[in-house]
Every structure is written in structure tokens, then in C-alpha cells.
């Protein structure tokens, strides 16, 4: 299992647009990407401009497909509304409860 954790920060005043785009990405990923096993989005309690995603993929190929389609659409739509570059960690999942 391959995972991506991303920390994404919206520019001031654009938090809701980024929020909605993340929800759309989750819906699209669930409906169109059988290799996307999970797509979780959180919003920081202390700073509503900060979002975290945790995405689980059946394989590296499934992750690459997601990044080339749903991920690309997200960044094309709201990349200009982000406050700096997102921070990504691509990992091999080693334990799940």
C-alpha cells in the first residue's frame, strides 16, 4: 500500500474554495479511481487555512494515475489560491489498525 500525506495551506480569504476543491477531489477519486483505497481530508482546528490529506493507494501505479488526473485537476483549479507549495510525504504503509 502506498500513501501520500499532504499539508496544504490556503491563502487568506480562499479557505472555502480550497475546502470545496478538496471535497470534489475526494468524490472524484472515490468514483473514478478503483485503485484509490482511501481519501481522507482534515482541517486544522487552530488554523482553518491548513488542510491535511491522507490518501491510500493499492499500488504506485494507482497513485500515479490519481496524481495525473484528480490531483492535477485540483492543482489546476486552486493551485493559485495556495499559500506556498504543499508539503508531501509519499510512504509505504507499514501498519493499519
C-alpha positions in Angstrom: 0.0 0.0 0.0 1.3 3.4 -1.0 0.2 6.6 0.9 0.5 10.3 0.4 0.2 12.8 3.2 -0.1 16.4 2.1 -0.2 19.6 4.1 -1.9 22.3 2.1 -2.4 25.9 3.1 -4.9 28.3 1.5 -4.2 32.0 1.0 -6.1 34.2 3.4 -9.7 34.6 2.1 -9.6 31.4 0.0 -10.1 28.8 2.6 -13.6 27.8 1.5 -12.6 27.5 -2.2 -9.7 25.1 -1.3 -12.0 23.2 1.1 -14.6 22.7 -1.7 -11.9 21.6 -4.2 -10.6 19.0 -1.7 -14.1 17.6 -1.3 -14.6 17.4 -5.1 -11.2 15.6 -5.3 -12.4 13.1 -2.8 -15.7 12.5 -4.6 -14.0 12.1 -8.0 -11.3 9.8 -6.6 -13.9 7.6 -4.9 -16.0 7.4 -8.1 -13.4 7.2 -10.8 -10.3 5.6 -9.3 -10.7 2.0 -8.2 -7.0 2.0 -7.0 -7.6 4.8 -4.6 -8.4 2.9 -1.4 -8.9 5.9 0.9 -9.0 9.7 0.7 -9.2 11.5 4.0 -9.2 15.3 4.4 -8.7 17.2 7.7 -8.8 20.8 8.6 -6.6 22.2 11.3 -8.5 23.2 14.4 -6.2 26.1 15.2 -5.8 27.4 11.6 -8.7 26.9 9.2 -6.5 27.7 6.2 -4.5 24.5 6.8 -5.7 21.2 5.3 -4.2 17.7 5.6 -4.9 14.9 3.2 -4.1 11.2 3.7 -4.5 9.2 0.6 -4.1 5.4 0.3 -3.5 3.6 -3.0 -3.4 0.0 -4.0 -0.1 0.5 -5.9 2.3 3.1 -7.1 0.6 3.0 -10.5 -2.8 3.8 -8.8 -1.1 6.8 -7.0 0.4 7.9 -10.3 -3.0 7.7 -12.0 -4.5 9.8 -9.2 -1.8 12.4 -9.4 -2.2 12.7 -13.2 -6.0 13.1 -13.1 -7.7 14.1 -9.9 -4.6 15.6 -8.3 -3.9 17.6 -11.5 -7.4 18.9 -11.7 -7.2 20.1 -8.0 -3.9 22.0 -8.5 -5.1 23.4 -11.9 -8.3 24.7 -10.2 -6.9 26.1 -7.0 -3.1 26.0 -7.1 -3.0 29.8 -7.4 -5.0 30.0 -4.2 -2.5 28.2 -2.1 -0.1 29.9 0.3 3.2 28.3 -0.7 3.9 24.8 -2.0 2.2 21.9 -0.3 4.3 19.5 1.7 4.1 15.9 0.6 5.2 12.6 2.1 4.9 9.5 -0.1 5.2 6.4 2.1 4.9 2.7 2.1 2.2 1.8 4.6 3.6 -0.4 7.3 0.8 -0.7 9.9 -3.0 -0.2 10.0 -5.5 -0.6 12.8 
